[in-house]
Amino acid sequence: MTRPLRSFLMHGSALLLLGLASFAQAAPQHALTLYGEAPKYPANFKHFDYANPDAPKGGVLRLPGLNGFDSFNPFIPKGNPADRIGLIYDTLTYHSPDEPFTEYGLLAEKIEKGADDSYVRFYLNPKARFNDGEPVTAEDVIFTFNALLEHGDPMYRHYYADVAEVLAENPRTVRFDFKHAGNRELPLILGQLQVLPKHWWTGRDFSRGSLEPPLGSGPYRIADFSPNSSIRFERVKDWWAKDLPVARGMYNFDEIRIEYFRDMAVALETFKAGQFDVNLEYSAKDWATGYNSPALRAGRFVQEAFPNRNPAGMQGFVFNTRKPMFQDPRVREAIAQLFDFEWANKQLFYGAYKRTHSYFENSEMAARGLPSPAELKLLEPLRGQIPDRVFTEAFAPPVSDGSGIIRDQARRAYQLLTEAGYRIENDKMVDANGNQLAFEFLNTQANLERVILPFKRNLAELGIDLQIRRVDVSQYINRLRSRDFDMTSAIWPQSSSPGNEQREFWHSSSADNPGSRNLIGLRDPAIDKLVEGLIQADSRESLITHTRALDRVLLWGNYVVPNYYVDAYRVAYWKRFGHPEKSPLYDYGLMTWWQEKPIGEVISREDAPTTEQEER
């Protein structure tokens, strides 16, 4: 039957309009955002608000490293890569620390993604060069992507799992096609690809660690180094990107030197003696008392707390649920009852920390109270597969009075263990076969032991045997990768826009991958479904709903003993630097600082190393 001309024209017009709309949505842009919202900075922006475009170049920045390095390849699951090695590479896009999840062009001057999020196309800047003068091409991008999939850390296979094909459309244009439409985050993840030079790696084995300084296209290159001891980066003064808006006011130091220490207590004394310039402090005790010195009192260095608005994620003592004694959630909950945060915060941390209540702590994505109606739409279909308390109770870790006496928590722990089939026999907590509940805490941090030891004492009072096994960094990494541990300390950091990395953290597909962040050993179809829903969220509101639902299920699984967090960057630095008045929203912006005074004008002979060190 012949269609009437008017109907045909109307239909054709609709198709034309649809095509034009799609074209408009897919037009190359200077920036990418997660949900298509307008970026903070327009296409003609000159520099970031948190950077000083007139910052002087020159001088030296000296930083500490911990435990040494034996490789310049940070992309593979082998060896200990050098600190700050990312300074030698450029990424396709620059992830703005001033916005939740926005990326601006770097190696790629323009980015185009499909209207249905089925592909992303990167248009490489014709000025982009590696530091040997060779141009950065689409073939370099493809080489890098394939090398990471074939030989890189397993996390890359998770991050890029939805990529179907990568094509070089011409020497300066590369396109990634996805297996599924609607993956909003994947274009931004691909934008973070650190591009490697194919011509340099040809004939070299990417799968092996090496101390041969690699070639990059970034603002710094490796000048010299001593394995496990020190490394010195020098600024690439003719860096191809130095005048781009994303780079103005950035990377101001001519040299960045890193000296490595085996012990953070030694590093602190070395800082006070003026042997390095900036120290990001993680110890509450040291922040409160460890910096006291003539140089501090004279104002030659300062302690400054910069606001940290990033999600804190989860830090905790993680149960390896692959181990038989941790497969019962009642046992895990019982053990968690015996960590006395209030006492530790008062006696060890000078009241500096807040208790972690969420896997998305310090953010709007954290679950609070009971599930909302929107969350229940996600959770109700999983009823019977997830803990019942998800629907009836707001998760909260146990709270003590800070006295060190935790009778209520101990009684609750005893009740849970009894329900799980344990009993007290000869002052030992034993199972039905008479085997004591015993496990090992794998540790590589000397200063963490003062936190673990009170926990060990609380466990011992209930007949539970905890042994602390301290190993060096290499052994620690190898044992984590092989899942050869009972309990350890772990951190799952979160961004303001969680996405594909959640597979790496919680999904069944990552449970057996060596080196994945699924340390818990999770294999739960319900959690898998929530993770996939989170990744496919099509709005900020939907993302928040999914994170909160996932958060509840993880919390009530009692997979970790939640620890603590601080909502500030605690930075001590010698007063020879300038920095912008405004810091980026999600960082303290060290790479925007500049030297105002040379080392000799600030550090005096009085700042000699002390012979006595504060007890950590």
Buried (B, 14 or more C-beta within 10 A) or exposed (E): EEEEEEEEEEEEEEEEEEEEEEEEBBEBBBBBBBBBEEBBBEEEBEBBEBBBEEBEEEBBBBBBBBBBBBBBBBBBBBBBBBBBBBBBBBBBBBBBBBBBBBBBBBBBBBBBBBBBBBBBBBBBBEEBBBBEEBBBBBEBBBBBBBBBBEBBBBBBBBBBBBBEEBEBEEBBBBBBBBEEEBBBBBBBBBBEBBBBBBBBBEEEEBBEBBBEBBBBBBBBBBBEBEEBEBBBBBBBEEBBBBEBBBBBBBBBBBBBBBBBBEBBBEBBBBBBBBBBBBBBBEBBBBBBEBBEBEBBEEEBBEBEBBEBBBBBBBBBBBBBBBBEBBEBBBBBBBBBBBBBBBBBBBBBBBEBBBBBBBBBBBBEBBBEEEBBEBBBEBBEEBEEEBBEEBBEEEBEBBEBEBEBEBEEBBEBBBEBBBEBEBBEEEEBBBBEEEEBBBBBBBBBBEBBBBBBEBBBEBBBEBBBBBEBBBBEBBBBBBBBBEBEBBBBBBBBEBBBBBBBBBBBBBBBBBBEBEBBBBBBBBBBEBBBBBBEBBBBBEEBEBBBBBBBBBBBBBBBBBBBBBBBBBBBBBBBBBBBBBBBEBBBBBBBBBBBBBBBBEBEEBBEEEBEEEEEBBEB
